[in-house]
Amino acid sequence: MPELFTTVADLIEQVADVPAGQVRPEARFDALTNWTSLEALRLLAAIEDDLGVQLDLREYLAVTDVDGLVALIAAEWDGASR
């Protein structure tokens, strides 16, 4: 899952113009510089485009930190492979 974290962190940095050092597994989205609801939706679109995974909007919006988002994506991948 470290590879997935790196990919998600890169997407967050690109979408929200967040400094690289701020994106850690325990980082809360509401504490990130430049983070707004628009960035949240842009990140969702980037995840779906770049990673080829379709996330439930309610589940996605309920995630509060980067580690939770990585876990949500991993769970979706696991569920899709069954």
C-alpha positions in Angstrom: 0.0 0.0 0.0 3.0 2.4 0.2 2.9 2.7 -3.6 -0.8 3.6 -3.5 -0.2 6.2 -0.8 2.5 7.8 -3.0 0.1 7.9 -6.0 -2.7 9.4 -3.9 -0.3 12.0 -2.3 0.9 13.0 -5.7 -2.7 13.5 -6.9 -3.5 15.6 -3.8 -0.4 17.8 -4.4 -1.3 18.3 -8.0 -5.0 18.9 -7.6 -4.9 21.2 -4.5 -1.4 22.7 -4.9 -0.5 21.4 -1.5 3.1 21.4 -0.4 4.6 17.9 -0.6 5.5 17.8 3.1 1.9 18.3 4.2 0.6 15.1 2.6 1.2 12.4 5.2 -1.0 9.4 6.0 -2.3 11.0 9.1 -2.9 14.4 7.4 -6.5 15.6 7.7 -8.0 17.1 4.6 -9.5 20.0 6.4 -6.0 21.0 7.7 -4.3 21.0 4.3 -3.3 24.3 2.8 -5.7 25.3 -0.1 -8.2 22.5 0.6 -11.8 23.3 -0.3 -14.8 21.4 -1.4 -13.8 22.1 -5.0 -10.4 20.4 -4.5 -12.2 17.5 -2.9 -14.3 17.0 -6.1 -11.3 17.6 -8.3 -9.4 14.9 -6.4 -12.3 12.5 -6.7 -12.3 13.0 -10.5 -8.5 12.6 -10.7 -8.6 9.4 -8.6 -11.3 7.9 -10.9 -9.4 8.9 -14.0 -5.9 8.0 -13.0 -6.6 4.9 -10.9 -9.6 3.6 -12.7 -11.6 3.2 -9.6 -15.2 4.4 -9.0 -15.7 5.6 -5.4 -19.1 6.1 -3.7 -19.5 9.9 -3.2 -20.9 9.6 0.3 -18.1 7.2 1.4 -15.5 9.5 -0.2 -16.8 12.6 1.4 -16.9 10.9 4.8 -13.1 10.2 4.7 -11.3 12.7 6.9 -7.6 11.9 6.3 -5.2 10.7 3.6 -4.8 7.2 5.2 -8.5 6.7 5.2 -8.7 7.6 1.5 -5.9 5.2 0.6 -7.8 2.5 2.6 -11.1 3.3 0.7 -9.4 3.0 -2.6 -7.7 -0.3 -1.7 -11.0 -1.7 -0.4 -12.7 -0.7 -3.7 -9.9 -2.4 -5.7 -10.3 -5.5 -3.5 -14.0 -5.5 -4.0 -13.8 -5.0 -7.8 -11.4 -8.0 -8.1 -13.8 -10.4 -6.6 
